[in-house]
Amino acid sequence: MKSYCKFEVKALRKEKCINELSKSFLIAEIKEKEGNVLEFKVFPNDAKKIKKELEKKEIKILSISFRGIYYTILNVLKSWGIIAGLVIGLAFFFIETMFVKDVEVWCDEQISESEIVALVKPYSVNKIRSTINTKDIEVKIYDSFENLSFVSVAVVGQVLIVNVKQEVKPSEMEDKISPILASDDGRITNIELVQGTLCVKVGDIVKKGDQLVMPYVINSDGEQQKIMPKAKIYADVWLASEVNHNSHYEEQYRTGKQVVKNEVLLCNLKIYDNNQTCPFENYDTIIKDKKIIENNILPFILRETTYYELASRVVEENFEDVKDEILERCKENNLQKMEEYDIIKRENIIIKQAGNITTVIYTSVVNREIGG
Amino acid sequence: MFNFFNEIRNSARKIKITGRYNLVNISGELVYVEGHKGITLLSSDIISFKVKEGRINIFGKNLILSELADDTLKISGQIDKIEADR
């Protein structure tokens, strides 16, 4: 029985009592208690009829209690303390939602968010939502900050949202106009001028950073008038890369002999050492740190230092044997300097020799936009 | 519908069964009875009930009359002995 009604009755002839009840109802968990007291459970629907029956037989009912999920919920709902708590909680919640609790500012990086919050807070936080005049706050922000193009204030839930945009002036008005400068070294091949005053002509050789178009025009009165320079200037740009080859050089190599030194460290303090010293004159080392215990309480670290003996030898390599490989490397270096969509117009290879060293210079010419 | 008791009765045709009650003891922890005629004694050590042919006494410890209906009953607890008086 998930939901049931429990009776506690006092009867002298309890067996007769339950025998009579069982003829009409299902009775469960019948227990005999001290002092002729009988306890049993019945379905909640039968409780009223059973009560009547018992009263008719003049059997003393000591208690009737209902159990089960339905009755537990019912009991909780009937509990005045909980109801009062719920009502007060809900009332508090509704009152709380009537107030603005926070200010959120959406603005550009140039505008100080904290300044806006400081300005708006006295007029909004802990005030009833309906009493906040958003138009008034908007005007106050406009008055307090310069160069604002857009201000919007709205109350959303318990948050006052301030949206501010800074005025965007055309570059001519901001005095931030500057001449177009050459982005690469090269020879100018084509000029498409939109506005501004040209400083170069087709065929001129320019260096990176040279002025190409000045930010002004001379009007019909002969006066200089500021203007944002706009142009597309193309030039042949030289890209060069160089690779040196030494046909006779000294190389260091590992002989294969090695010695390992072990140390145990605790918080960078040496607590054990295997007393191994490096016996080699020329060597290189590799240090590996390994945690002995995988926890942060005792950070024991095993430091393994390996010493490799080094020796030197003379390597002789003929340039002609590796010429193709060097040329390829040179081209690859040059390609890395190129931009997307660059087309190679010409290429040139120069090989210079001085003593043991051979220098390969690879030059390519590409046409690209160097200003605009 | 399948009836467990009728099946057993039918399988034992040689024995003439006149009784009108059925009693099942499940592992000495639960007794199920069909055809009782009323409780005569109720305590935690003995539960007795009438049947048409006489009286059945159930001895044990912590006995509880788990269910009681017009014709059936269920007793749970530690069942030590079941006795039939004719």
Chai-1 contact restraints between the chains, C-beta under 6 A:
chainA,res_idxA,chainB,res_idxB,connection_type,confidence,min_distance_angstrom,max_distance_angstrom,comment,restraint_id
A,E15,B,I39,contact,1.0,0.0,6.0,A-B,restraint_1
A,E15,B,T40,contact,1.0,0.0,6.0,A-B,restraint_2
A,E15,B,L42,contact,1.0,0.0,6.0,A-B,restraint_3
A,N19,B,G38,contact,1.0,0.0,6.0,A-B,restraint_4
A,N19,B,I39,contact,1.0,0.0,6.0,A-B,restraint_5
A,S22,B,L68,contact,1.0,0.0,6.0,A-B,restraint_6
A,S22,B,A69,contact,1.0,0.0,6.0,A-B,restraint_7
A,S22,B,D70,contact,1.0,0.0,6.0,A-B,restraint_8
A,K23,B,D70,contact,1.0,0.0,6.0,A-B,restraint_9
A,L26,B,A69,contact,1.0,0.0,6.0,A-B,restraint_10
A,I27,B,L68,contact,1.0,0.0,6.0,A-B,restraint_11
A,A28,B,E67,contact,1.0,0.0,6.0,A-B,restraint_12
A,E29,B,S66,contact,1.0,0.0,6.0,A-B,restraint_13
A,I30,B,L65,contact,1.0,0.0,6.0,A-B,restraint_14
A,K31,B,I64,contact,1.0,0.0,6.0,A-B,restraint_15
A,E32,B,L42,contact,1.0,0.0,6.0,A-B,restraint_16
A,E32,B,S43,contact,1.0,0.0,6.0,A-B,restraint_17
